[in-house]
Structures are given as C-alpha cells and as structure tokens.
Amino acid sequence: HAQAIALASKLHGIPATIIMPKDAPPLKLKATQSYGGNVVFYDRYTELRDEVAKRVKETLPEGTVFIPPYDHKYVIAGQGTVGK
C-alpha cells in the first residue's frame, strides 16, 4: 500500500507522507522512498499508527488527506477489484 500511494502521488505530482513501522522490510522502505514517498517511522510496539498519523497530519498543509492502509471503504473497494 505504501508503495502504491507513493507512486500514485509521484505520477500526479503531489507529495506523499507515509507512516511506516520502523521495522518494515528494507526492500519495502527503499521502494517507497524511490517513488518519492516521505517516510515517517513509528514503533508498532509502543505507538499507535493512527495517533502518529494524526500528529504528522497536523504538520502538513491544510487539505492533506489520510489514507488508511486497509480499513477504509475506498481501499477495500479498490483491493476487491484486483481479484478474479
């Protein structure tokens, strides 16, 4: 999901800030950054992703949209279109 958001943002010329656990696989991190994603790390064992995202969003320009990794109706609908 992080890589898809980073790439889509790059293709549309808009910035993407990705909230990623600090123990994410290095390959996933590298790919996300190669697509231009600005990665902000959190500790999945001591922090809640949504709380970190809320704090980060407050530092970003007005109108910034939070796209959750899986628990949103548009994300679910999109993931449902890739299967046969």
N, C-alpha and C positions, 0 to 999 in steps of 0.2 A: 504494500500500500504506500509506503513512504516513497519508494522509487517512482511509482506511478504519479503521485502528486507532484514530486519534484520535476519529472519530465513534462507533465501537462503544464505546469507553471512556466517552465522554460519555453515551451512551444508557444505559449500565449504572452510571453514577455512580462510576467508578473512574478514577484518574489514569493518564495515558499519557505516557511519556517517549520521544520519537522521536529516534533518531540519524540525522542528515541531513547530507549533504555541504554544506560552506559555499557551494558554487557551485550549489546546487539552484535550479531556476527560482523566481523570486519568487512567482509565482502559486501554485505548489505549497506553498511555505512559508506564505504567507498563509492558504491554505485549511486547512492542517494546524493552524495556530495558532487559526484561527477556530472549529475544532471542539474546542478546548481542549487540544491537544497541547502538551506542554512540549518544545521542540526544543533538542537539544544538537548543536552543529555539530562536524564533523571535516573535516580536509583529506584528500581522497581520494588526493592525490598523495604525501603524506608519512606518513599514518597508515592503519592497518588498521581498518576498521569494527568487526570483531569484538573487537579489543583495546580500542577505545574503549568499546564496549558493555559489555564485562566490567568496565572501570573504573567506568563510570557505575552499573552494576547493584550494585556493592559499596556505593554511597552510598544506595541505595534500600531501602525496608523489606524485611524477610525475606519470602520467598514471591513476590517480584517475578518475573515470567516474561519471558524474552527471546523475542520472535517474530521470526525472521529474515525478510528481505524476499522470499525466493524459494526458498531451499534447505532446506525442511523438508517432511516428508511431508504435514502438515495444510494447509500453504499451497498445495502443489502440488495436493492433492485439491480444495481449495476453488476454485482457479483453473480446474481442469478441469471444474467444474460449470457455469460460465457460458457455455461454448461450445455450439453446436448441431451 
